[in-house]
């Protein structure tokens, strides 16, 4: 199918919530380093045969369609990767049991396995050996999305903490009457406001198609680190209640932790940013 036909076939159902999509990149030996992908796609008459496995795939278990990253020319490293559309029920395609995670429990994450899985030529997404370029083109948008998610989570945790300390009584007065508590809220609000201004600037750049990889990496790095700190402070301000899963801040802290890992670990973000600092 041509790209336009593929979009017509899959996107409307996804937009209506009738189908779920997953993107399978990470492998046991390849996370942020996409060049380390070992899943292979060997060309045969009429299509490709895939062999390999993926891990930590978001929506992997419930997905109806999965975009799989595989090597079509291993000799070219990262520049020999291609993208394939794989539907449920394809012979040789299997899924592991959903993995037990620290947070984001409403979202499934699992392993995927491909064993002599044949798919026709029409399952190739775009051009052969162009997969790495396609992924790199969309990474700034993905990292901006993660920045927005982290900022939103931080703002929610702040509001939960603000409400709690204004209502919770200690020594006959609201916790908010303690200077150390007020100053902590002041620090949290300031950090969130400064970061939101940067994220909003990145959103404007993205709307004009001017958001580059380094700026998106800065947004992801700053937002996820700040969100983690804000959620941690919100839990602390809740005291013992902050350790109970019935409170939103507790779940927010667990959910925030992966933000510093997925979409490219924050250590990788620093490398991307650092490249722009060399004279």
DAKAJO-V685250 format. One record per backbone hydrogen bond with DSSP energy under -1.0 kcal/mol. NH is the residue of the N-H (numbers start at 1). CO is the residue of the C=O. Records with the same first field share a line. If there is no record, write none. Layout:
# DAKAJO-V685250
NH = CO ; CO
This chain:
# DAKAJO-V685250
6 = 2
7 = 3
8 = 4
9 = 5
10 = 6
11 = 7
14 = 10
15 = 11
16 = 12
17 = 14
18 = 13
19 = 13
22 = 65
24 = 67
27 = 30
30 = 27
34 = 32
36 = 33
37 = 34
40 = 51
41 = 71
42 = 49
44 = 47
47 = 44
48 = 119
49 = 42
50 = 117
51 = 40
52 = 114
54 = 112
55 = 26
57 = 110
59 = 108
60 = 57
63 = 59
64 = 20
65 = 20
66 = 86
67 = 22
68 = 84
69 = 24
70 = 82
71 = 39
72 = 80
73 = 80
76 = 73
77 = 74
79 = 76
80 = 77
82 = 70
84 = 68
85 = 123
86 = 66
88 = 64
90 = 87
93 = 90
94 = 113
96 = 111
99 = 109
107 = 104
110 = 57
112 = 54
113 = 94
114 = 52
115 = 92
117 = 50
119 = 48
121 = 46
123 = 120
124 = 121
125 = 83
130 = 127
131 = 81
134 = 130
135 = 131
136 = 132
137 = 133
138 = 134
142 = 138
143 = 139
144 = 140
145 = 141
146 = 142
147 = 143
148 = 144
149 = 145
150 = 146
151 = 147
152 = 148
153 = 149
154 = 150
155 = 151
156 = 152
157 = 153
158 = 154
159 = 155
160 = 156
161 = 157
162 = 158
163 = 159
164 = 160
165 = 161
166 = 162
167 = 163
168 = 164
170 = 173
173 = 170
175 = 168
176 = 165
177 = 174
178 = 175
182 = 178
183 = 179
184 = 180
185 = 181
186 = 182
187 = 183
188 = 184
189 = 185
190 = 186
191 = 187
192 = 188
193 = 189
194 = 190
195 = 191
196 = 192
197 = 193
198 = 194
199 = 195
200 = 196
201 = 197
202 = 198
203 = 199
204 = 200
205 = 201
206 = 202
207 = 203
209 = 206
210 = 205
216 = 212
217 = 213
218 = 214
219 = 215
220 = 216
221 = 217
222 = 218
223 = 219
224 = 220
225 = 221
226 = 222
227 = 223
228 = 224
229 = 225
230 = 226
231 = 227
232 = 228
233 = 229
234 = 230
235 = 231
236 = 232
237 = 233
239 = 236
241 = 238
242 = 239
243 = 240
244 = 241
247 = 244
250 = 247
251 = 247
252 = 248
253 = 249
254 = 250
255 = 251
256 = 252
257 = 253
259 = 256
260 = 257
261 = 258
262 = 258
266 = 260
268 = 265
269 = 265
270 = 266
271 = 267
272 = 268
273 = 269
274 = 270
275 = 271
276 = 273
277 = 274
